[in-house]
Amino acid sequence: MHIKKRYQRNKRYNKKALQNIHKFNIYGGEAEALLLYQEISAYLLVSDDNNLRKKQHFFDAKIVGSLGILLKMRKDKKIAKKKFRFVLEQLRIIGWFSNAVIDKVILEGEKHG
């Protein structure tokens, strides 16, 4: 079923489920993403929101961040070492992650070729 139609059909359920998520101090896009994850029984949810990731066990959710995806791609040799470093340096410039975290991921990725 198309997600938008499913959402409209279950609006009352969605509102109640969203309020339950809000009780855990999870709001906005993260709350909606978690709700959709639950509704479609998704395998994985990608989020860099630390609050959501700390509380994933309350929702029996499997959440991974963008750095985890990059590292997995490097380990599986789906991204070249040069491109891996380039992307991480771009993330460093953006400033979303600390230099220490970026450095740790670079070191871990370099173990894999």
Beta strands, then each sheet from edge to edge (+ up, - down):
strand 1: 45-46
strand 2: 63-64
sheet 1: 1+ 2+
end
